[in-house]
């Protein structure tokens, strides 16, 4: 994705959210797509591999933000899943994205897409998510599945989760600062615990360098505040259930999930699909991990856009083609 000039949008409380744009101009766009990045990432990644031409082909105005406390965006100390949805509404209006927009969330960014489906259903036309984080303890997920999902994580993961669940936010923030300093060391191993498909890519020098530059942009300015808020909300901030989404959001929701993902288990998405049978569509990716398909598969961007929006010729393009075609009673070769 080509580099774009850094821009800011101001929230009603004065906070600034950094963003970048790709694709159609506002006056030419038929639809808008707001991208929510994952943990320890930034607007820089946006939709990996999506070219300007591809985005324009679908009539899209793509906006990728730095979520609060990440990159160049100001922290939001009182952030909740509900307030995050209100931020999305403010961004929609401030940037004139339309009455309804589409969302795309990767990993932890997916948690905020779930929240928007719950708290902002009237402004969301549809949602795409790749390996989205969810709540293991959502009502309706059978206990057997909950135990299997939780059991798939390591002892270290359980320790961090317990710490974040029972600690006040200032302690979580101290841990996030410590973690950020480690991650800002270019030699830090960020592949531990990941699946072979993920490590295959992330251990390549050129990809490791690209990911480090995104990580540096993500963590340097705010010293990991975004991580701290994500950890807090992930472990004790879920204030809605899938049943709430099912009641208010009509979809569609498309989820792509690798079956070798060690960060977010496929079983979580399978449970969610059973609870949202009318609106959720699960695309299981065989032999893929957490990062491997979305970040490094060159066919992923077009598959996502084609699934969300169908034909690549937009209504405006069809109208233009129709207006330029000869009348039916006019010979093509007079």
C-alpha positions as a LaTeX table, in Angstrom:
\begin{tabular}{lrrr}
\hline
Residue & $x$ (\AA) & $y$ (\AA) & $z$ (\AA) \\
\hline
Unk1 & 0.00 & 0.00 & 0.00 \\
Unk2 & 1.51 & 3.31 & $-1.06$ \\
Unk3 & 2.57 & 5.87 & 1.55 \\
Unk4 & $-0.01$ & 8.50 & 2.32 \\
Unk5 & 0.21 & 11.86 & 4.06 \\
Unk6 & $-0.58$ & 11.73 & 7.77 \\
Unk7 & $-3.87$ & 13.41 & 8.64 \\
Unk8 & $-5.84$ & 13.96 & 11.82 \\
Unk9 & $-9.49$ & 14.08 & 12.78 \\
Unk10 & $-10.55$ & 15.69 & 16.06 \\
Unk11 & $-12.98$ & 13.96 & 18.42 \\
Unk12 & $-15.67$ & 15.92 & 20.31 \\
Unk13 & $-13.55$ & 15.79 & 23.49 \\
Unk14 & $-10.53$ & 17.28 & 21.71 \\
Unk15 & $-8.52$ & 14.09 & 21.17 \\
Unk16 & $-6.91$ & 13.67 & 17.78 \\
Unk17 & $-7.06$ & 10.45 & 15.78 \\
Unk18 & $-4.45$ & 9.95 & 13.07 \\
Unk19 & $-5.46$ & 8.42 & 9.76 \\
Unk20 & $-4.46$ & 7.82 & 6.16 \\
Unk21 & $-6.59$ & 7.42 & 3.04 \\
Unk22 & $-6.45$ & 5.30 & $-0.06$ \\
Unk23 & $-8.64$ & 4.93 & $-3.11$ \\
Unk24 & $-11.40$ & 7.20 & $-4.35$ \\
Unk25 & $-11.89$ & 10.82 & $-3.47$ \\
Unk26 & $-14.92$ & 11.61 & $-1.35$ \\
Unk27 & $-16.92$ & 12.89 & $-4.30$ \\
Unk28 & $-16.14$ & 9.82 & $-6.40$ \\
Unk29 & $-16.49$ & 7.07 & $-3.79$ \\
Unk30 & $-19.53$ & 4.83 & $-3.70$ \\
Unk31 & $-18.75$ & 3.39 & $-0.28$ \\
Unk32 & $-16.30$ & 3.85 & 2.57 \\
Unk33 & $-14.21$ & 1.25 & 4.39 \\
Unk34 & $-12.74$ & 2.03 & 7.81 \\
Unk35 & $-9.83$ & $-0.22$ & 8.80 \\
Unk36 & $-9.05$ & $-1.12$ & 12.43 \\
Unk37 & $-5.51$ & $-2.43$ & 12.97 \\
Unk38 & $-4.44$ & $-5.12$ & 15.41 \\
Unk39 & $-2.42$ & $-5.17$ & 18.62 \\
Unk40 & 0.94 & $-3.38$ & 18.42 \\
Unk41 & 0.24 & $-2.11$ & 14.90 \\
Unk42 & $-0.80$ & 1.15 & 13.24 \\
Unk43 & $-2.48$ & 2.82 & 10.30 \\
Unk44 & 0.66 & 2.07 & 8.24 \\
Unk45 & $-0.34$ & $-1.55$ & 7.66 \\
Unk46 & $-3.98$ & $-0.79$ & 6.84 \\
Unk47 & $-4.96$ & $-3.48$ & 4.30 \\
Unk48 & $-1.68$ & $-5.18$ & 3.31 \\
Unk49 & $-1.20$ & $-5.59$ & $-0.41$ \\
Unk50 & $-4.19$ & $-3.46$ & $-1.41$ \\
Unk51 & $-3.11$ & $-1.17$ & $-4.23$ \\
Unk52 & $-4.62$ & 2.18 & $-5.10$ \\
Unk53 & $-6.03$ & 0.74 & $-8.31$ \\
Unk54 & $-7.62$ & $-2.23$ & $-6.55$ \\
Unk55 & $-9.34$ & $-0.04$ & $-3.99$ \\
Unk56 & $-10.60$ & 2.32 & $-6.68$ \\
Unk57 & $-11.89$ & $-0.61$ & $-8.72$ \\
Unk58 & $-14.41$ & $-1.26$ & $-5.94$ \\
Unk59 & $-15.41$ & 2.39 & $-5.67$ \\
Unk60 & $-13.90$ & 2.58 & $-2.19$ \\
Unk61 & $-12.67$ & 5.36 & $-0.03$ \\
Unk62 & $-10.44$ & 3.47 & 2.43 \\
Unk63 & $-9.55$ & 5.12 & 5.72 \\
Unk64 & $-7.07$ & 3.47 & 8.10 \\
Unk65 & $-6.75$ & 4.96 & 11.59 \\
Unk66 & $-4.35$ & 4.72 & 14.48 \\
Unk67 & $-6.60$ & 3.46 & 17.24 \\
Unk68 & $-6.45$ & 5.58 & 20.45 \\
Unk69 & $-3.09$ & 5.33 & 22.19 \\
Unk70 & $-1.39$ & 3.86 & 19.12 \\
Unk71 & 0.81 & 5.57 & 16.56 \\
Unk72 & 0.11 & 9.29 & 16.37 \\
Unk73 & $-3.39$ & 9.14 & 17.92 \\
Unk74 & $-3.97$ & 10.56 & 21.38 \\
Unk75 & $-4.72$ & 8.12 & 24.21 \\
Unk76 & $-8.27$ & 7.78 & 25.53 \\
Unk77 & $-7.97$ & 7.03 & 29.28 \\
Unk78 & $-11.72$ & 6.41 & 29.65 \\
Unk79 & $-11.96$ & 4.19 & 26.57 \\
Unk80 & $-14.50$ & 1.37 & 26.54 \\
Unk81 & $-15.97$ & $-0.70$ & 23.73 \\
Unk82 & $-18.97$ & 1.63 & 23.74 \\
Unk83 & $-16.90$ & 4.83 & 23.55 \\
Unk84 & $-14.82$ & 3.28 & 20.76 \\
Unk85 & $-18.00$ & 2.93 & 18.75 \\
Unk86 & $-18.82$ & 6.57 & 19.44 \\
Unk87 & $-15.36$ & 7.46 & 18.11 \\
Unk88 & $-16.19$ & 5.60 & 14.91 \\
Unk89 & $-19.40$ & 7.61 & 14.57 \\
Unk90 & $-17.44$ & 10.84 & 15.04 \\
Unk91 & $-14.92$ & 9.80 & 12.39 \\
Unk92 & $-17.72$ & 8.91 & 9.97 \\
Unk93 & $-19.28$ & 12.35 & 10.35 \\
Unk94 & $-16.06$ & 14.39 & 10.47 \\
Unk95 & $-14.72$ & 12.81 & 7.28 \\
Unk96 & $-18.12$ & 12.66 & 5.52 \\
Unk97 & $-17.80$ & 8.92 & 4.96 \\
Unk98 & $-21.52$ & 8.45 & 4.40 \\
Unk99 & $-24.60$ & 7.50 & 6.33 \\
Unk100 & $-23.37$ & 3.91 & 6.55 \\
Unk101 & $-19.84$ & 2.54 & 6.19 \\
Unk102 & $-18.09$ & $-0.82$ & 6.08 \\
Unk103 & $-15.56$ & $-1.96$ & 8.68 \\
Unk104 & $-12.49$ & $-4.16$ & 8.32 \\
Unk105 & $-10.71$ & $-5.33$ & 11.46 \\
Unk106 & $-7.65$ & $-7.52$ & 11.95 \\
Unk107 & $-6.96$ & $-9.38$ & 15.19 \\
Unk108 & $-7.59$ & $-7.00$ & 18.13 \\
Unk109 & $-9.11$ & $-4.54$ & 15.68 \\
Unk110 & $-11.88$ & $-7.08$ & 15.25 \\
Unk111 & $-12.94$ & $-6.62$ & 18.88 \\
Unk112 & $-13.89$ & $-3.03$ & 18.06 \\
Unk113 & $-15.77$ & $-4.20$ & 14.98 \\
Unk114 & $-17.81$ & $-6.52$ & 17.20 \\
Unk115 & $-18.49$ & $-3.54$ & 19.47 \\
Unk116 & $-19.59$ & $-1.37$ & 16.54 \\
Unk117 & $-22.06$ & $-4.06$ & 15.46 \\
Unk118 & $-23.52$ & $-3.85$ & 18.96 \\
Unk119 & $-23.43$ & $-0.11$ & 19.63 \\
Unk120 & $-23.47$ & 1.45 & 16.15 \\
Unk121 & $-25.56$ & $-0.89$ & 13.98 \\
Unk122 & $-27.41$ & 1.93 & 12.21 \\
Unk123 & $-24.13$ & 3.30 & 10.79 \\
Unk124 & $-22.54$ & 0.00 & 9.73 \\
Unk125 & $-23.43$ & $-1.55$ & 6.35 \\
Unk126 & $-21.29$ & $-4.64$ & 6.86 \\
Unk127 & $-18.15$ & $-5.96$ & 8.52 \\
Unk128 & $-15.13$ & $-7.95$ & 7.43 \\
Unk129 & $-12.75$ & $-9.37$ & 10.04 \\
Unk130 & $-9.60$ & $-11.46$ & 9.81 \\
Unk131 & $-8.62$ & $-13.55$ & 12.85 \\
Unk132 & $-10.68$ & $-11.31$ & 15.15 \\
Unk133 & $-10.30$ & $-11.37$ & 18.92 \\
Unk134 & $-13.53$ & $-12.16$ & 20.76 \\
Unk135 & $-14.78$ & $-12.90$ & 24.24 \\
Unk136 & $-14.23$ & $-16.52$ & 25.20 \\
Unk137 & $-16.95$ & $-16.19$ & 27.85 \\
Unk138 & $-19.76$ & $-14.84$ & 25.69 \\
Unk139 & $-23.08$ & $-16.27$ & 26.76 \\
Unk140 & $-24.17$ & $-19.07$ & 24.50 \\
Unk141 & $-20.70$ & $-20.55$ & 23.97 \\
Unk142 & $-20.91$ & $-24.05$ & 25.47 \\
Unk143 & $-18.70$ & $-24.68$ & 28.50 \\
Unk144 & $-16.91$ & $-27.49$ & 26.66 \\
Unk145 & $-15.92$ & $-25.07$ & 23.90 \\
Unk146 & $-14.92$ & $-22.38$ & 26.38 \\
Unk147 & $-12.59$ & $-24.78$ & 28.18 \\
Unk148 & $-11.10$ & $-25.99$ & 24.89 \\
Unk149 & $-10.48$ & $-22.41$ & 23.73 \\
Unk150 & $-8.89$ & $-21.35$ & 27.01 \\
Unk151 & $-6.88$ & $-24.59$ & 27.14 \\
Unk152 & $-5.27$ & $-23.80$ & 23.79 \\
Unk153 & $-3.26$ & $-20.97$ & 25.36 \\
Unk154 & 0.06 & $-21.25$ & 27.17 \\
Unk155 & 0.71 & $-20.83$ & 30.89 \\
Unk156 & 2.33 & $-17.46$ & 30.15 \\
Unk157 & $-0.80$ & $-16.30$ & 28.31 \\
Unk158 & $-2.94$ & $-17.33$ & 31.30 \\
Unk159 & $-0.66$ & $-15.45$ & 33.69 \\
Unk160 & $-0.82$ & $-12.24$ & 31.63 \\
Unk161 & $-4.59$ & $-12.55$ & 31.30 \\
Unk162 & $-5.04$ & $-13.00$ & 35.05 \\
Unk163 & $-2.75$ & $-10.04$ & 35.75 \\
Unk164 & $-4.75$ & $-7.78$ & 33.41 \\
Unk165 & $-8.08$ & $-9.00$ & 34.75 \\
Unk166 & $-7.34$ & $-8.29$ & 38.40 \\
Unk167 & $-4.92$ & $-5.35$ & 38.23 \\
Unk168 & $-5.85$ & $-1.65$ & 38.16 \\
Unk169 & $-5.14$ & 0.12 & 34.89 \\
Unk170 & $-1.97$ & 1.95 & 36.11 \\
Unk171 & $-0.31$ & $-1.44$ & 36.73 \\
Unk172 & $-1.39$ & $-2.70$ & 33.30 \\
Unk173 & 0.06 & 0.48 & 31.82 \\
Unk174 & 3.38 & $-0.12$ & 33.59 \\
Unk175 & 3.52 & $-3.61$ & 32.12 \\
Unk176 & 2.68 & $-2.24$ & 28.66 \\
Unk177 & 5.50 & 0.31 & 28.92 \\
Unk178 & 7.92 & $-2.45$ & 29.86 \\
Unk179 & 6.69 & $-4.63$ & 27.00 \\
Unk180 & 6.93 & $-1.74$ & 24.53 \\
Unk181 & 10.57 & $-1.09$ & 25.41 \\
Unk182 & 11.33 & $-4.73$ & 24.69 \\
Unk183 & 9.44 & $-4.68$ & 21.40 \\
Unk184 & 11.24 & $-1.52$ & 20.28 \\
Unk185 & 14.45 & $-3.53$ & 20.28 \\
Unk186 & 14.80 & $-4.61$ & 16.67 \\
Unk187 & 16.38 & $-7.89$ & 17.74 \\
Unk188 & 13.34 & $-8.89$ & 19.86 \\
Unk189 & 11.87 & $-12.27$ & 18.93 \\
Unk190 & 8.22 & $-11.67$ & 18.05 \\
Unk191 & 7.63 & $-15.09$ & 16.52 \\
Unk192 & 7.63 & $-17.17$ & 19.72 \\
Unk193 & 4.46 & $-19.22$ & 19.99 \\
Unk194 & 3.32 & $-18.47$ & 16.44 \\
Unk195 & 2.42 & $-21.16$ & 13.95 \\
Unk196 & 4.82 & $-22.36$ & 11.21 \\
Unk197 & 2.91 & $-20.48$ & 8.45 \\
Unk198 & 3.41 & $-17.23$ & 10.39 \\
Unk199 & 7.05 & $-17.84$ & 11.28 \\
Unk200 & 7.82 & $-18.69$ & 7.64 \\
Unk201 & 7.08 & $-15.09$ & 6.68 \\
Unk202 & 8.01 & $-13.17$ & 9.82 \\
Unk203 & 11.53 & $-14.61$ & 9.92 \\
Unk204 & 12.37 & $-13.21$ & 6.49 \\
Unk205 & 14.67 & $-10.19$ & 6.97 \\
Unk206 & 12.73 & $-7.84$ & 4.70 \\
Unk207 & 9.41 & $-8.71$ & 6.36 \\
Unk208 & 10.90 & $-8.52$ & 9.85 \\
Unk209 & 12.16 & $-5.02$ & 9.00 \\
Unk210 & 8.74 & $-3.97$ & 7.66 \\
Unk211 & 6.97 & $-5.27$ & 10.78 \\
Unk212 & 9.50 & $-3.56$ & 13.05 \\
Unk213 & 8.91 & $-0.20$ & 11.38 \\
Unk214 & 5.17 & $-0.61$ & 11.90 \\
Unk215 & 5.74 & $-1.69$ & 15.51 \\
Unk216 & 7.98 & 1.34 & 16.13 \\
Unk217 & 5.33 & 3.68 & 14.72 \\
Unk218 & 2.71 & 1.94 & 16.83 \\
Unk219 & 4.47 & 2.06 & 20.21 \\
Unk220 & 7.08 & 4.80 & 20.29 \\
Unk221 & 5.05 & 7.97 & 20.88 \\
Unk222 & 2.52 & 6.71 & 23.44 \\
Unk223 & 4.81 & 4.17 & 25.15 \\
Unk224 & 2.37 & 1.31 & 24.73 \\
Unk225 & $-0.77$ & 3.03 & 26.03 \\
Unk226 & $-2.80$ & 1.40 & 23.28 \\
Unk227 & $-1.55$ & $-2.04$ & 24.31 \\
Unk228 & $-2.56$ & $-1.35$ & 27.91 \\
Unk229 & $-6.10$ & $-0.38$ & 26.92 \\
Unk230 & $-6.43$ & $-3.37$ & 24.62 \\
Unk231 & $-5.30$ & $-5.70$ & 27.41 \\
Unk232 & $-7.68$ & $-4.09$ & 29.88 \\
Unk233 & $-10.71$ & $-4.30$ & 27.61 \\
Unk234 & $-9.85$ & $-7.76$ & 26.34 \\
Unk235 & $-9.73$ & $-9.18$ & 29.85 \\
Unk236 & $-12.40$ & $-7.22$ & 31.70 \\
Unk237 & $-14.11$ & $-4.82$ & 29.32 \\
Unk238 & $-16.61$ & $-6.94$ & 27.40 \\
Unk239 & $-19.97$ & $-5.30$ & 28.11 \\
Unk240 & $-22.05$ & $-7.02$ & 25.41 \\
Unk241 & $-22.85$ & $-10.51$ & 24.16 \\
Unk242 & $-23.32$ & $-11.96$ & 20.72 \\
Unk243 & $-27.04$ & $-12.17$ & 21.49 \\
Unk244 & $-27.05$ & $-8.36$ & 21.71 \\
Unk245 & $-25.46$ & $-8.15$ & 18.26 \\
Unk246 & $-27.89$ & $-10.69$ & 16.87 \\
Unk247 & $-30.77$ & $-8.55$ & 18.08 \\
Unk248 & $-29.66$ & $-5.24$ & 16.54 \\
Unk249 & $-27.29$ & $-5.90$ & 13.62 \\
Unk250 & $-28.50$ & $-7.38$ & 10.34 \\
Unk251 & $-25.09$ & $-7.95$ & 8.82 \\
Unk252 & $-23.38$ & $-9.15$ & 6.86 \\
Unk253 & $-20.34$ & $-10.17$ & 8.90 \\
Unk254 & $-17.57$ & $-12.05$ & 7.08 \\
Unk255 & $-14.74$ & $-13.63$ & 9.06 \\
Unk256 & $-11.57$ & $-15.18$ & 7.63 \\
Unk257 & $-9.77$ & $-17.46$ & 10.07 \\
Unk258 & $-6.72$ & $-19.71$ & 9.69 \\
Unk259 & $-6.96$ & $-23.20$ & 11.10 \\
Unk260 & $-3.34$ & $-23.05$ & 12.32 \\
Unk261 & $-3.76$ & $-19.73$ & 14.14 \\
Unk262 & $-2.19$ & $-19.94$ & 17.63 \\
Unk263 & $-3.26$ & $-16.41$ & 18.61 \\
Unk264 & $-7.01$ & $-16.72$ & 17.99 \\
Unk265 & $-8.41$ & $-20.27$ & 17.80 \\
Unk266 & $-10.66$ & $-21.24$ & 14.93 \\
Unk267 & $-13.04$ & $-22.80$ & 17.45 \\
Unk268 & $-13.99$ & $-19.35$ & 18.76 \\
Unk269 & $-15.19$ & $-18.28$ & 15.32 \\
Unk270 & $-17.06$ & $-21.54$ & 14.83 \\
Unk271 & $-18.92$ & $-20.93$ & 18.09 \\
Unk272 & $-19.72$ & $-17.35$ & 17.05 \\
Unk273 & $-21.11$ & $-18.56$ & 13.73 \\
Unk274 & $-23.50$ & $-20.92$ & 15.52 \\
Unk275 & $-24.76$ & $-18.00$ & 17.61 \\
Unk276 & $-25.08$ & $-15.65$ & 14.61 \\
Unk277 & $-26.29$ & $-17.97$ & 11.83 \\
Unk278 & $-28.22$ & $-15.31$ & 9.92 \\
Unk279 & $-25.53$ & $-12.64$ & 9.70 \\
Unk280 & $-22.11$ & $-14.28$ & 10.05 \\
Unk281 & $-20.20$ & $-16.07$ & 7.29 \\
Unk282 & $-17.04$ & $-17.95$ & 8.29 \\
Unk283 & $-14.28$ & $-18.51$ & 5.74 \\
Unk284 & $-11.91$ & $-21.16$ & 7.10 \\
Unk285 & $-8.38$ & $-20.88$ & 5.74 \\
Unk286 & $-6.59$ & $-24.20$ & 5.60 \\
Unk287 & $-2.91$ & $-24.14$ & 6.46 \\
Unk288 & $-2.93$ & $-20.46$ & 7.48 \\
Unk289 & $-1.89$ & $-18.86$ & 10.75 \\
Unk290 & $-2.68$ & $-15.50$ & 12.35 \\
Unk291 & $-0.70$ & $-13.24$ & 10.02 \\
Unk292 & 0.13 & $-15.42$ & 7.03 \\
Unk293 & $-3.00$ & $-14.94$ & 4.93 \\
Unk294 & $-4.06$ & $-11.34$ & 5.63 \\
Unk295 & $-0.59$ & $-9.83$ & 5.74 \\
Unk296 & 1.32 & $-11.86$ & 3.17 \\
Unk297 & $-1.03$ & $-13.61$ & 0.72 \\
Unk298 & $-1.25$ & $-11.40$ & $-2.42$ \\
Unk299 & $-4.73$ & $-12.71$ & $-3.24$ \\
Unk300 & $-6.19$ & $-11.78$ & 0.16 \\
Unk301 & $-7.09$ & $-8.11$ & $-0.54$ \\
Unk302 & $-9.12$ & $-8.85$ & $-3.65$ \\
Unk303 & $-10.82$ & $-11.86$ & $-2.07$ \\
Unk304 & $-11.92$ & $-9.74$ & 0.87 \\
Unk305 & $-13.18$ & $-6.88$ & $-1.31$ \\
Unk306 & $-14.90$ & $-9.18$ & $-3.76$ \\
Unk307 & $-16.63$ & $-11.03$ & $-0.91$ \\
Unk308 & $-17.78$ & $-7.82$ & 0.74 \\
Unk309 & $-18.79$ & $-5.90$ & $-2.36$ \\
Unk310 & $-19.40$ & $-8.44$ & $-5.13$ \\
Unk311 & $-18.72$ & $-7.36$ & $-8.70$ \\
Unk312 & $-15.70$ & $-5.12$ & $-9.09$ \\
Unk313 & $-17.51$ & $-2.73$ & $-11.42$ \\
Unk314 & $-19.23$ & $-0.10$ & $-9.28$ \\
Unk315 & $-22.61$ & 1.46 & $-10.02$ \\
Unk316 & $-20.93$ & 4.64 & $-11.29$ \\
Unk317 & $-18.68$ & 2.62 & $-13.57$ \\
Unk318 & $-21.66$ & 0.69 & $-14.93$ \\
Unk319 & $-23.54$ & 3.93 & $-15.56$ \\
Unk320 & $-20.54$ & 5.40 & $-17.36$ \\
Unk321 & $-20.14$ & 2.27 & $-19.50$ \\
Unk322 & $-23.84$ & 2.29 & $-20.32$ \\
Unk323 & $-23.82$ & 5.98 & $-21.27$ \\
Unk324 & $-20.88$ & 5.41 & $-23.61$ \\
Unk325 & $-22.40$ & 2.40 & $-25.36$ \\
Unk326 & $-24.20$ & 2.95 & $-28.70$ \\
Unk327 & $-28.03$ & 2.89 & $-28.84$ \\
Unk328 & $-29.50$ & $-0.51$ & $-29.57$ \\
Unk329 & $-30.69$ & 0.57 & $-33.05$ \\
Unk330 & $-27.31$ & 2.00 & $-34.04$ \\
Unk331 & $-25.06$ & $-0.28$ & $-36.12$ \\
Unk332 & $-21.72$ & $-0.96$ & $-34.46$ \\
Unk333 & $-19.96$ & $-0.77$ & $-37.85$ \\
Unk334 & $-21.95$ & 1.55 & $-40.09$ \\
\hline
\end{tabular}
